[in-house]
Amino acid sequence: MSVSSETGSLLVALARSLATVGAGVLVASGRRLAAIVAAYILVGLLLAVSLAFLTLSVYRAIAASLGDVYAPLIVGCLYLVAGLIAALIVLMRRR
């Protein structure tokens, strides 16, 4: 076996190893990106629900002038706080 054929086989093995490592890094970064996107979607949904409850409670407060608006207001605020806490958790995980 000559030196050039050994060098060639080593280069092929090195190229295969680099391709395998590159694929692993690509899969790991894809999973991380998917987790971040899912977390932001969850935060967005929580904030949208809180906005709906808060909008409903403000409308009912204006329409009924201090009628039965406390339940949607409280639920809306709870969703808002949950959304903000989820956003903080997502931001802290990225650091």
VMD Tcl script that builds the backbone (N, CA, C; Angstrom):
set m [mol new atoms 285]
animate dup $m
set s [atomselect $m all]
$s set {name element resname resid chain x y z} {
  {N N MET 1 A 0.860 -1.172 0.000}
  {CA C MET 1 A 0.000 0.000 0.000}
  {C C MET 1 A 0.902 1.229 0.000}
  {N N SER 2 A 0.597 2.170 -0.882}
  {CA C SER 2 A 1.443 3.347 -0.995}
  {C C SER 2 A 0.968 4.447 -0.063}
  {N N VAL 3 A 1.811 5.432 0.111}
  {CA C VAL 3 A 1.516 6.551 1.000}
  {C C VAL 3 A 0.362 7.381 0.446}
  {N N SER 4 A 0.272 7.538 -0.848}
  {CA C SER 4 A -0.796 8.358 -1.436}
  {C C SER 4 A -2.168 7.712 -1.265}
  {N N SER 5 A -2.235 6.381 -1.326}
  {CA C SER 5 A -3.528 5.721 -1.125}
  {C C SER 5 A -3.952 5.788 0.340}
  {N N GLU 6 A -2.973 5.713 1.266}
  {CA C GLU 6 A -3.296 5.865 2.679}
  {C C GLU 6 A -3.775 7.286 2.971}
  {N N THR 7 A -3.114 8.253 2.362}
  {CA C THR 7 A -3.512 9.654 2.549}
  {C C THR 7 A -4.898 9.884 1.971}
  {N N GLY 8 A -5.165 9.287 0.832}
  {CA C GLY 8 A -6.479 9.421 0.220}
  {C C GLY 8 A -7.572 8.812 1.076}
  {N N SER 9 A -7.323 7.641 1.645}
  {CA C SER 9 A -8.333 6.997 2.491}
  {C C SER 9 A -8.524 7.774 3.791}
  {N N LEU 10 A -7.454 8.366 4.318}
  {CA C LEU 10 A -7.581 9.204 5.511}
  {C C LEU 10 A -8.402 10.456 5.220}
  {N N LEU 11 A -8.202 11.033 4.054}
  {CA C LEU 11 A -8.978 12.221 3.674}
  {C C LEU 11 A -10.451 11.885 3.492}
  {N N VAL 12 A -10.742 10.718 2.927}
  {CA C VAL 12 A -12.130 10.290 2.768}
  {C C VAL 12 A -12.766 10.058 4.132}
  {N N ALA 13 A -12.033 9.427 5.043}
  {CA C ALA 13 A -12.550 9.193 6.395}
  {C C ALA 13 A -12.774 10.512 7.124}
  {N N LEU 14 A -11.854 11.461 6.951}
  {CA C LEU 14 A -11.997 12.770 7.569}
  {C C LEU 14 A -13.216 13.505 7.012}
  {N N ALA 15 A -13.427 13.421 5.716}
  {CA C ALA 15 A -14.591 14.066 5.098}
  {C C ALA 15 A -15.890 13.447 5.610}
  {N N ARG 16 A -15.929 12.136 5.743}
  {CA C ARG 16 A -17.126 11.472 6.275}
  {C C ARG 16 A -17.383 11.873 7.722}
  {N N SER 17 A -16.324 11.951 8.505}
  {CA C SER 17 A -16.479 12.346 9.910}
  {C C SER 17 A -17.001 13.778 10.009}
  {N N LEU 18 A -16.468 14.664 9.206}
  {CA C LEU 18 A -16.931 16.055 9.212}
  {C C LEU 18 A -18.382 16.154 8.766}
  {N N ALA 19 A -18.773 15.353 7.791}
  {CA C ALA 19 A -20.166 15.357 7.340}
  {C C ALA 19 A -21.092 14.854 8.437}
  {N N THR 20 A -20.657 13.828 9.166}
  {CA C THR 20 A -21.472 13.288 10.264}
  {C C THR 20 A -21.613 14.303 11.386}
  {N N VAL 21 A -20.528 14.951 11.765}
  {CA C VAL 21 A -20.572 15.969 12.815}
  {C C VAL 21 A -21.428 17.150 12.368}
  {N N GLY 22 A -21.284 17.557 11.130}
  {CA C GLY 22 A -22.092 18.662 10.602}
  {C C GLY 22 A -23.581 18.341 10.611}
  {N N ALA 23 A -23.926 17.115 10.259}
  {CA C ALA 23 A -25.337 16.711 10.290}
  {C C ALA 23 A -25.870 16.712 11.715}
  {N N GLY 24 A -25.054 16.264 12.665}
  {CA C GLY 24 A -25.477 16.278 14.067}
  {C C GLY 24 A -25.705 17.684 14.585}
  {N N VAL 25 A -24.830 18.595 14.222}
  {CA C VAL 25 A -24.988 19.997 14.634}
  {C C VAL 25 A -26.236 20.590 13.995}
  {N N LEU 26 A -26.480 20.261 12.756}
  {CA C LEU 26 A -27.662 20.774 12.062}
  {C C LEU 26 A -28.946 20.263 12.712}
  {N N VAL 27 A -28.986 19.007 13.086}
  {CA C VAL 27 A -30.166 18.438 13.748}
  {C C VAL 27 A -30.381 19.085 15.108}
  {N N ALA 28 A -29.310 19.278 15.865}
  {CA C ALA 28 A -29.433 19.892 17.193}
  {C C ALA 28 A -29.919 21.329 17.092}
  {N N SER 29 A -29.403 22.080 16.140}
  {CA C SER 29 A -29.852 23.470 15.998}
  {C C SER 29 A -31.289 23.532 15.487}
  {N N GLY 30 A -31.697 22.570 14.675}
  {CA C GLY 30 A -33.081 22.513 14.215}
  {C C GLY 30 A -34.040 22.241 15.352}
  {N N ARG 31 A -33.653 21.336 16.249}
  {CA C ARG 31 A -34.494 21.043 17.419}
  {C C ARG 31 A -34.606 22.258 18.322}
  {N N ARG 32 A -33.500 22.947 18.524}
  {CA C ARG 32 A -33.514 24.141 19.373}
  {C C ARG 32 A -34.396 25.214 18.766}
  {N N LEU 33 A -34.292 25.405 17.476}
  {CA C LEU 33 A -35.121 26.399 16.794}
  {C C LEU 33 A -36.600 26.036 16.903}
  {N N ALA 34 A -36.919 24.764 16.751}
  {CA C ALA 34 A -38.320 24.326 16.868}
  {C C ALA 34 A -38.849 24.557 18.280}
  {N N ALA 35 A -38.028 24.308 19.298}
  {CA C ALA 35 A -38.455 24.536 20.683}
  {C C ALA 35 A -38.682 26.021 20.946}
  {N N ILE 36 A -37.828 26.865 20.412}
  {CA C ILE 36 A -37.980 28.316 20.600}
  {C C ILE 36 A -39.235 28.813 19.900}
  {N N VAL 37 A -39.468 28.342 18.688}
  {CA C VAL 37 A -40.669 28.764 17.955}
  {C C VAL 37 A -41.931 28.307 18.683}
  {N N ALA 38 A -41.934 27.075 19.184}
  {CA C ALA 38 A -43.096 26.578 19.926}
  {C C ALA 38 A -43.333 27.400 21.191}
  {N N ALA 39 A -42.271 27.778 21.874}
  {CA C ALA 39 A -42.413 28.586 23.088}
  {C C ALA 39 A -42.982 29.959 22.759}
  {N N TYR 40 A -42.511 30.573 21.692}
  {CA C TYR 40 A -43.040 31.887 21.305}
  {C C TYR 40 A -44.500 31.795 20.859}
  {N N ILE 41 A -44.868 30.705 20.214}
  {CA C ILE 41 A -46.277 30.523 19.839}
  {C C ILE 41 A -47.137 30.410 21.088}
  {N N LEU 42 A -46.670 29.667 22.088}
  {CA C LEU 42 A -47.406 29.552 23.346}
  {C C LEU 42 A -47.547 30.911 24.027}
  {N N VAL 43 A -46.477 31.672 24.066}
  {CA C VAL 43 A -46.527 33.015 24.662}
  {C C VAL 43 A -47.505 33.894 23.893}
  {N N GLY 44 A -47.459 33.839 22.583}
  {CA C GLY 44 A -48.382 34.632 21.774}
  {C C GLY 44 A -49.828 34.268 22.008}
  {N N LEU 45 A -50.101 32.975 22.127}
  {CA C LEU 45 A -51.473 32.537 22.401}
  {C C LEU 45 A -51.955 33.016 23.769}
  {N N LEU 46 A -51.104 32.907 24.778}
  {CA C LEU 46 A -51.487 33.385 26.110}
  {C C LEU 46 A -51.762 34.888 26.101}
  {N N LEU 47 A -50.930 35.635 25.409}
  {CA C LEU 47 A -51.144 37.087 25.341}
  {C C LEU 47 A -52.404 37.429 24.546}
  {N N ALA 48 A -52.691 36.671 23.498}
  {CA C ALA 48 A -53.904 36.918 22.717}
  {C C ALA 48 A -55.157 36.620 23.532}
  {N N VAL 49 A -55.136 35.544 24.293}
  {CA C VAL 49 A -56.284 35.208 25.133}
  {C C VAL 49 A -56.477 36.273 26.206}
  {N N SER 50 A -55.376 36.737 26.804}
  {CA C SER 50 A -55.501 37.781 27.825}
  {C C SER 50 A -56.057 39.063 27.220}
  {N N LEU 51 A -55.648 39.381 26.023}
  {CA C LEU 51 A -56.182 40.571 25.355}
  {C C LEU 51 A -57.678 40.425 25.104}
  {N N ALA 52 A -58.108 39.228 24.732}
  {CA C ALA 52 A -59.537 39.010 24.495}
  {C C ALA 52 A -60.339 39.189 25.782}
  {N N PHE 53 A -59.859 38.608 26.875}
  {CA C PHE 53 A -60.567 38.750 28.145}
  {C C PHE 53 A -60.560 40.203 28.627}
  {N N LEU 54 A -59.428 40.873 28.488}
  {CA C LEU 54 A -59.356 42.261 28.932}
  {C C LEU 54 A -60.249 43.150 28.066}
  {N N THR 55 A -60.295 42.896 26.777}
  {CA C THR 55 A -61.163 43.676 25.905}
  {C C THR 55 A -62.630 43.450 26.269}
  {N N LEU 56 A -62.998 42.205 26.511}
  {CA C LEU 56 A -64.364 41.893 26.899}
  {C C LEU 56 A -64.727 42.577 28.208}
  {N N SER 57 A -63.821 42.540 29.167}
  {CA C SER 57 A -64.140 43.143 30.464}
  {C C SER 57 A -64.236 44.661 30.372}
  {N N VAL 58 A -63.402 45.286 29.583}
  {CA C VAL 58 A -63.498 46.748 29.414}
  {C C VAL 58 A -64.804 47.107 28.715}
  {N N TYR 59 A -65.166 46.363 27.707}
  {CA C TYR 59 A -66.432 46.622 27.008}
  {C C TYR 59 A -67.612 46.485 27.960}
  {N N ARG 60 A -67.594 45.398 28.724}
  {CA C ARG 60 A -68.718 45.187 29.650}
  {C C ARG 60 A -68.730 46.238 30.753}
  {N N ALA 61 A -67.563 46.706 31.159}
  {CA C ALA 61 A -67.509 47.745 32.190}
  {C C ALA 61 A -68.114 49.043 31.671}
  {N N ILE 62 A -67.810 49.381 30.444}
  {CA C ILE 62 A -68.373 50.606 29.869}
  {C C ILE 62 A -69.867 50.432 29.630}
  {N N ALA 63 A -70.263 49.272 29.133}
  {CA C ALA 63 A -71.677 49.040 28.814}
  {C C ALA 63 A -72.538 48.933 30.062}
  {N N ALA 64 A -72.081 48.251 31.045}
  {CA C ALA 64 A -72.909 48.001 32.222}
  {C C ALA 64 A -72.591 48.940 33.383}
  {N N SER 65 A -71.543 49.712 33.241}
  {CA C SER 65 A -71.173 50.672 34.279}
  {C C SER 65 A -71.054 50.009 35.651}
  {N N LEU 66 A -69.992 49.257 35.779}
  {CA C LEU 66 A -69.658 48.525 36.998}
  {C C LEU 66 A -70.574 47.338 37.258}
  {N N GLY 67 A -70.912 46.634 36.197}
  {CA C GLY 67 A -71.702 45.409 36.348}
  {C C GLY 67 A -70.797 44.221 36.648}
  {N N ASP 68 A -71.163 43.064 36.120}
  {CA C ASP 68 A -70.440 41.820 36.363}
  {C C ASP 68 A -69.246 41.711 35.414}
  {N N VAL 69 A -68.178 42.428 35.739}
  {CA C VAL 69 A -66.996 42.423 34.876}
  {C C VAL 69 A -65.761 41.892 35.580}
  {N N TYR 70 A -65.876 41.570 36.822}
  {CA C TYR 70 A -64.683 41.179 37.567}
  {C C TYR 70 A -64.120 39.832 37.130}
  {N N ALA 71 A -64.962 38.874 36.792}
  {CA C ALA 71 A -64.449 37.551 36.415}
  {C C ALA 71 A -63.595 37.608 35.150}
  {N N PRO 72 A -64.074 38.195 34.036}
  {CA C PRO 72 A -63.193 38.241 32.862}
  {C C PRO 72 A -61.967 39.116 33.088}
  {N N LEU 73 A -62.088 40.143 33.912}
  {CA C LEU 73 A -60.934 40.999 34.190}
  {C C LEU 73 A -59.862 40.218 34.942}
  {N N ILE 74 A -60.282 39.461 35.935}
  {CA C ILE 74 A -59.330 38.669 36.708}
  {C C ILE 74 A -58.704 37.580 35.837}
  {N N VAL 75 A -59.531 36.890 35.057}
  {CA C VAL 75 A -59.002 35.832 34.185}
  {C C VAL 75 A -58.063 36.429 33.145}
  {N N GLY 76 A -58.421 37.563 32.575}
  {CA C GLY 76 A -57.555 38.217 31.597}
  {C C GLY 76 A -56.217 38.618 32.193}
  {N N CYS 77 A -56.244 39.141 33.407}
  {CA C CYS 77 A -54.993 39.517 34.069}
  {C C CYS 77 A -54.138 38.297 34.389}
  {N N LEU 78 A -54.785 37.203 34.769}
  {CA C LEU 78 A -54.027 35.978 35.031}
  {C C LEU 78 A -53.357 35.464 33.759}
  {N N TYR 79 A -54.088 35.490 32.638}
  {CA C TYR 79 A -53.472 35.079 31.370}
  {C C TYR 79 A -52.347 36.025 30.979}
  {N N LEU 80 A -52.519 37.304 31.216}
  {CA C LEU 80 A -51.475 38.281 30.897}
  {C C LEU 80 A -50.223 38.007 31.724}
  {N N VAL 81 A -50.384 37.783 33.009}
  {CA C VAL 81 A -49.243 37.482 33.869}
  {C C VAL 81 A -48.590 36.175 33.445}
  {N N ALA 82 A -49.392 35.167 33.111}
  {CA C ALA 82 A -48.832 33.890 32.652}
  {C C ALA 82 A -48.047 34.070 31.354}
  {N N GLY 83 A -48.559 34.890 30.453}
  {CA C GLY 83 A -47.849 35.158 29.201}
  {C C GLY 83 A -46.538 35.884 29.432}
  {N N LEU 84 A -46.545 36.855 30.335}
  {CA C LEU 84 A -45.309 37.585 30.631}
  {C C LEU 84 A -44.283 36.694 31.321}
  {N N ILE 85 A -44.732 35.839 32.225}
  {CA C ILE 85 A -43.815 34.903 32.876}
  {C C ILE 85 A -43.244 33.926 31.851}
  {N N ALA 86 A -44.076 33.443 30.951}
  {CA C ALA 86 A -43.593 32.530 29.905}
  {C C ALA 86 A -42.585 33.227 29.004}
  {N N ALA 87 A -42.822 34.502 28.691}
  {CA C ALA 87 A -41.865 35.249 27.863}
  {C C ALA 87 A -40.535 35.411 28.596}
  {N N LEU 88 A -40.570 35.677 29.892}
  {CA C LEU 88 A -39.335 35.782 30.670}
  {C C LEU 88 A -38.586 34.455 30.703}
  {N N ILE 89 A -39.310 33.363 30.837}
  {CA C ILE 89 A -38.658 32.041 30.861}
  {C C ILE 89 A -37.998 31.758 29.517}
  {N N VAL 90 A -38.680 32.090 28.430}
  {CA C VAL 90 A -38.103 31.868 27.097}
  {C C VAL 90 A -36.851 32.708 26.924}
  {N N LEU 91 A -36.903 33.966 27.353}
  {CA C LEU 91 A -35.738 34.832 27.213}
  {C C LEU 91 A -34.589 34.373 28.095}
  {N N MET 92 A -34.885 33.879 29.283}
  {CA C MET 92 A -33.816 33.411 30.179}
  {C C MET 92 A -33.190 32.122 29.674}
  {N N ARG 93 A -33.965 31.281 28.993}
  {CA C ARG 93 A -33.411 30.033 28.447}
  {C C ARG 93 A -32.441 30.310 27.318}
  {N N ARG 94 A -32.604 31.417 26.622}
  {CA C ARG 94 A -31.756 31.718 25.478}
  {C C ARG 94 A -30.406 32.256 25.902}
  {N N ARG 95 A -30.243 32.668 27.136}
  {CA C ARG 95 A -28.954 33.242 27.579}
  {C C ARG 95 A -28.062 32.206 28.167}
}
mol reanalyze $m
mol bondsrecalc $m
mol representation Tube
mol addrep $m
